[in-house]
Amino acid sequence: MKRVVAVVDKGTNYVFHILAVSGVNFYSDYTEKYSKTLKDEHLDFLKQHRKLLSFQNGQVSELVDPIIFFPAYLNLDSQEEIKEYFNLLLNALIKDETPFIKKYHDYIKKRTLWIPEINSVWFEKIKDKVFLIEKLGEIYVENFQTYETEVWLKEKEKLEEVAKTINQKLEKLNLIERWEKLVGIDFKVPEYQIVLVSAIKNGPNANSLGYDRNVFYSGNDFEWTIDFISHEVGTHIMFDSSKTFMKEMFLDTNTPMDDKAQKFQRFYKTYECLAQFYNTKILGEGLSYNLLNFESDKYLSFYHKLYESGTRSYDKLLKAAIEALK
């Protein structure tokens, strides 16, 4: 049986720890508690370059995937693994991509189910950021041991308790099978991992690292967490459809980037609201979350009327909403 499972990964937690303690993208009591675990010069550097490391609601800055999401996906959980990653990345940008591709081949292959795909275009987009990436690699490497001894030992036990409680509930829900039956799509991997992270309080939640891994804040309300995990199962299981729509949007190279960005944001909220609508069929109408920032009331009403009239397939619902709701 395919399963959704909450996991606790040191390497993934460390990546978001770096962002949290520097106040990049989000700030909380975690920031205040652990800011001294990073060297002052490194804190200053991260704050100065916060724009390159920002992400929220489907919008990501250019260094987010190679510096945050992909390392978090890999769960680089030792100083040696982090150092190797950045050395291979820098080598790929300066000289040869082959060693990087070879080392992370299996993970890169899985990432073809997601976006962005890691290929020559992925490297080309950041070739002018070699100095910044080298400095960020230094920050990741030099602060890891302090994190391991002063932070991880404290946070790990709390995270494992939360994971245990969540998994007891997830085992009973059988979410992947229920979503597969509802939308008529097979989930392409046997396990969907929810990586619990304690550092992202007040930050973007449910950060998809790939098709099979997603980051959730460990301190969220339990009912909200379960409901939104189901929502994310939906967004991932329907992802082939979203990739098709996105490729169509960006195929016209003559369309100005501002127009493409607006189209993408409209698509993004349409897609998220479709997952919320389907989730009411999975878990019931009384979901503990809303997507009001995506005008969910308007979209849910539209989807409900169309669904009741007999239009049930995800692609037809999505296309109708994109065309009808501006």
N, C-alpha and C positions, 0 to 999 in steps of 0.2 A: 504494500500500500504506500502511495506517495504521501509524504508527511510534511507539515510545517513544524519547525522546531526552533525554540529559542536557545541561543548559544552564547557563551561568554568567551571572547577572544582578546587576549592581551594586546596584540599588535593593532587591531582595529581600534580598541579603546585608546591606545597611545596616540594615534593620528588625531583623534578628536580632542584629546587632552591638550595637544599642542595648540590647537585653535582656541580652545576654551580659556586656557590660562593667559593667553595673549589678548583676549577680548576680541579676536577676529571673528566677525559674523554673529557672535552672541556673547552675552555677559551674564554671570550669575554668581551665587555664593560659592560655586565651585571655583570660579576665577579667583575670587578673593582668598579662598582656602589654599590654593595650590600655586599661585602666581610666582612664588619664590622658588619653585622647583625648576624654573627656566632661568638661564643666565640673563642678566639685565640687557646685555647687548643684543641677545637673541629676541627678547621681548620687544625691544625698540625696532629691530629690523622687521619683525612680523607686523607690528602696528603700522609701520611706514608703507608696507606693501599689502595692506588688507584688501584692497580692491581686486588684486589678482587672485585672492583666495576666497572670494565671496560666492555664495550660492543660496538660492531660495526660489521656491515655486516654479521650478523648471528652468530658471535662469542661472547659468553658471559662468564664472570667469574662466579665462583661458588656461590657468594652471590648476584648476580644481581637479580635473580627472587624473593627470599624471602625478600630482603632488598629494592629493587627498584620497579620491575615490579608489583609484587602482591600488595604491599601497594598502588601503584599508581592506579592499577586496582580497588581497593576497595574505592578509594577517601576518605581516612581517614582525615576528615576536622575539627577535634578538637583535643586538647591536650589529652583529655580523651580517644578518640578513638585510637589515636596513642599509648598511654600508654598501653591500653588493648591489642592491637595487639602484641606488643613486649612481654608483660607478658605471653600471651597465647602461643606465639611462643617458648619462653624459656622453659615454662612448658612442651611443646610438646617434646622438645629436651632432657630435663632432666628426665621427669617422664611420662607424659600421653598425647598422641596426640588427644584424644577424644574431650576435650573442644574446641580446635582450630578448628577441623573438624566440630563440631556442630555449632559453632558461624558463620563460613563462609561457611556453607553448600551450600547455593544457588549459591554463586560465584564459589566455587570449582566445583560444578556440571557443570556450564557453561564452566569452564576451561577444562573440558574433551574434548571439541571441539578443544582445542589448545594444545600446549606443553610448558613446561613440565607439566604433570598432577601432581596434589598435592596429594601425597599418601605417604606410608611409605618409599619408596625409596627417595622421595623428602626430607623428614626429615633426613633420614640416611646420606645423602651426606653432611649435614652441622652440624652434631652432634659434630664434633671436633672444631667448631667455636663458641661455646657458649660465651666465653669471649668477642670476637669481636662483636657478635650480641648484647650482653648486653650493650656494650659501644655505639654502633650505635643507639640503642634504646634510650639511654640517650641523645644522640645528637639530635635525632628527637624530643624528648619530650621537652627538655630544650630550644630549639631555636624557637619553634612554635609561641609563643606569640609575640616575636619580629617580626617574619615574618608577622603575622596577622596585626600588627599595623603599621609597617614601610615599608612593601613591598606590601602586597596583596591589600591594599586600592588604591595604585598607579597603580598597574598592571591590576586589575580587569576591570576597565572601558575601557582600551585600548583593552583588550582581547574580551570584549563583542561587541565592535564595529566591530572587525574583524570577529567574529562569525556571526554577523548579515549579513554582506556582503557576506560571503561564503554561508550561508544558503539560501539566495535569489537565488544564482546561482544553488545550489544543488537541490532545489525544482523543477527547470525546467528540470534538466538532467535525473532524474529518473534512476540513475545509476544501482541500484541493479536489477531491472527488465530487463534492457538491457544486463547486464552481464549474468543473468540467461538464457535468450534466446540464447545468443551467445554460451555459453559453455555447456548448457543443465544440469545445476546443480541448485538446490534450495539453496538460502541463508537461513541458519537455524534459524535465529532470526529476529524479526520484525524491529530492529533498529541497525545500525552500527554507533558508536559514534567516532567522530574525536575530541579528547581532545586538545584544543589549549593551548600551553605552551610558555611563553615568555622567559624562562631561557635557552633554549637549542640552542641558536645561536652558530654556528660553531660546533655543536655536531651532533651525529647520529640523523637523522630525520626519521619520520614515524616509530616510535617504537611501535610494536604491543604488547599490554598488554594482549590481549586475542583475541578470535575470533571476539568479538563484540566491541572492544575498541582499539584505535590507537592514539598515541601522535604525533602531528605535531607542528613545530615551528610556532608561530603566525606571525612572521615578514617576511615570505617567499613571493616572488613574487606571486601575486594573480593567474595568469594563470598557473604557475608551481604548485601551491597548488591544484587547481582544477584537473589538469591533473594527479597529483600523487595520489590524493585521489581516483580517478578512478582506477589507477594502483593497489592501496592497496585493493580496493574492489575485484579486480581480484585475487590477491594473497590469499585472505581470502576465497573466494567462491570456489577456487580449492583446498583448504587445505586438504581435505580428501585424495586426490591423493598423496599429498606430504607426508602425514603421512605414507601411505603405502610404498612409496619408502624409507623413512628414516628407517622404521622398518626393511625392507629387508637389508639395508646397515649395520645396527648394530646388526643383528641377530647372525652373526658369531662371537662368543666370542673369537675365536682364532686369529682374525684379529687384528694386532697391532693398538693402538689408533691413532698413527700418520697417518696410512693408512686410518682409518675411518674418521679422520678429513679432509684429502685430498678429500676423496670421497664426504663428506658432502659439502665441499666448491664448488666442481664441480657441485653437484646437485643444490646447492643454486643459483648459477649464471644461471644455465640452467632454473630453475623455474622462477626466476625474469625476465629473458629475454622473457620467454613465456608469462608472464603477460604483458610485454611491447608490445609484438607483438599483442596480442589480443586487447590491448588498442588502437592500431591504427585502429582496426575495430570498436571500440566504439566511439572514438573521432576524428579519422582521422589521416593521416600520419604525420602531422606537430606537433607532441607532443613537449612540451616545456622542456622536460627533456631527458637525455640520461643515459645509464648505461654502459659507456665506460670502467669503472673499472671492469665490468663483461664481457668484449669482446662482447658487444651487437651487433656490426655490423656483426660479424660472425654468431651469433645465429639468428638474425633477418633475414638474408639472407637465412639461412637454413630453418627456419620456413616458410618463404614466399614461397619457392620452393615446400616444402612438402604440404603446404596448397593449393596452386594452382593446385597441382597434384591430389587433392581430399582427402588428409588426413586432417580431420578437428577436430577430437576429441582431447581434451587436454591430455589425458593419452597416446595416441599413439604418439603425437607430442613430449611430454616430454621424453618418453622412447626412441624414435628414436634419439633425441638430446644427451641424456646421453650416448647412445651406440656409436654414430658416432663421436661426438666431444670430444676430450680429452684435 
